[in-house]
Amino acid sequence: MRTTDLGVGPPPPSVLEHLAAATRSLVRTVDGLGEDDLRAPSLLPRWTRGHLVAHLALNAEGLGSVLRGTALGAAVPMYRSVEARNADIENLAGRDAAVLRNRLLASVTGLADAIVAVAPEQWPTRAQRTPGNRATFAAADVPLMRLREVALHHADLGMPFTRADWTDGVAETLAASLTHRVTSPCTLHAHDVGRTWTAGGDDSVSPGPTVSGTAADLAWWLSGRGGGDGLETDSGELPRTGAW
């Protein structure tokens, strides 16, 4: 999953604030889930809500390990392997509600502590998702990476919380960070927050259509969800987005 490759300094304070607020909201929702709720399907194919909570806990643990390694001057990958990551999600997803709730809370607390432990000069440090993976990300990108995981998957739980419940700041940050997923030139206009982005390559050749909607609806579509519900385009057809 691509980041914005901030990588040159500490993450923006606004991203840290949005992450903290989005995490608190997620934890409140998960605290209210019982056994039957966790075994019910999520909005993601083949995943129950338990799978999503397990993934969110393990993702926080992995990112926390990366940042703790960064603070100590050690290169620590996010996951041992793709296979181990998938197996860990399956194993944890089947645990009872109390275990899942406690694991999520411990993981987000650990990640918050790890963010604080990184020194300003350490934020450009690169990390791997899995050992040997040539694609790397900067420690500075971790808060934004995690914000996308928390906000999108909170809505993916299929509970009363939806993308409409994101704060304006979260929705705008998500939309801005996902514009790279458009594969052809276009203009994206979030009328509720007054922001416009160009996306999809070189607009000097063709500016492409304008896609308008709320920042939340744009971010949801850019993430590969919803099929463009709530959006309007002056071409009558939405541009394509890349695979998630």
Secondary structure as the mmCIF struct_conf table of DSSP 4:
data_model
#
loop_
_struct_conf.conf_type_id
_struct_conf.id
_struct_conf.beg_label_comp_id
_struct_conf.beg_label_asym_id
_struct_conf.beg_label_seq_id
_struct_conf.end_label_comp_id
_struct_conf.end_label_asym_id
_struct_conf.end_label_seq_id
BEND BEND1 VAL A 8 PRO A 10
HELX_LH_PP_P HELX_LH_PP_P1 PRO A 11 PRO A 12
HELX_RH_AL_P HELX_RH_AL_P1 PRO A 13 ASP A 31
TURN_TY1_P TURN_TY1_P1 GLY A 32 GLY A 32
HELX_RH_AL_P HELX_RH_AL_P2 GLU A 35 ARG A 39
BEND BEND2 ALA A 40 ALA A 40
STRN STRN1 PRO A 41 PRO A 41
BEND BEND3 LEU A 43 LEU A 44
TURN_TY1_P TURN_TY1_P2 PRO A 45 ARG A 46
STRN STRN2 THR A 48 THR A 48
HELX_RH_AL_P HELX_RH_AL_P3 ARG A 49 LEU A 72
TURN_TY1_P TURN_TY1_P3 GLY A 73 GLY A 73
BEND BEND4 MET A 78 MET A 78
BEND BEND5 ARG A 80 ARG A 80
HELX_RH_AL_P HELX_RH_AL_P4 VAL A 82 ALA A 93
TURN_TY1_P TURN_TY1_P4 GLY A 94 GLY A 94
BEND BEND6 ARG A 95 ARG A 95
HELX_RH_AL_P HELX_RH_AL_P5 ALA A 97 ALA A 117
BEND BEND7 VAL A 118 VAL A 118
HELX_RH_3T_P HELX_RH_3T_P1 PRO A 120 GLN A 122
TURN_TY1_P TURN_TY1_P5 TRP A 123 PRO A 124
STRN STRN3 ARG A 126 GLN A 128
BEND BEND8 ARG A 129 THR A 130
TURN_TY1_P TURN_TY1_P6 PRO A 131 GLY A 132
BEND BEND9 ARG A 134 ARG A 134
STRN STRN4 THR A 136 ALA A 138
HELX_RH_3T_P HELX_RH_3T_P2 ALA A 139 ASP A 141
HELX_RH_AL_P HELX_RH_AL_P6 VAL A 142 ASP A 156
TURN_TY1_P TURN_TY1_P7 LEU A 157 LEU A 157
BEND BEND10 MET A 159 PRO A 160
HELX_RH_3T_P HELX_RH_3T_P3 ARG A 163 ASP A 165
BEND BEND11 TRP A 166 TRP A 166
HELX_RH_AL_P HELX_RH_AL_P7 ASP A 168 LEU A 178
HELX_RH_3T_P HELX_RH_3T_P4 THR A 179 ARG A 181
STRN STRN5 VAL A 182 VAL A 182
BEND BEND12 SER A 184 SER A 184
STRN STRN6 CYS A 186 ALA A 190
TURN_TY1_P TURN_TY1_P8 HIS A 191 GLY A 194
STRN STRN7 ARG A 195 ALA A 199
BEND BEND13 GLY A 200 GLY A 201
TURN_TY1_P TURN_TY1_P9 ASP A 203 VAL A 205
STRN STRN8 THR A 210 GLY A 213
HELX_RH_AL_P HELX_RH_AL_P8 ALA A 215 LEU A 222
TURN_TY1_P TURN_TY1_P10 SER A 223 GLY A 224
HELX_RH_3T_P HELX_RH_3T_P5 GLY A 226 GLY A 228
TURN_TY1_P TURN_TY1_P11 ASP A 229 GLY A 230
STRN STRN9 GLU A 232 THR A 233
TURN_TY1_P TURN_TY1_P12 ASP A 234 SER A 235
BEND BEND14 GLY A 236 GLU A 237
HELX_LH_PP_P HELX_LH_PP_P2 LEU A 238 ARG A 240
STRN STRN10 THR A 241 THR A 241
#
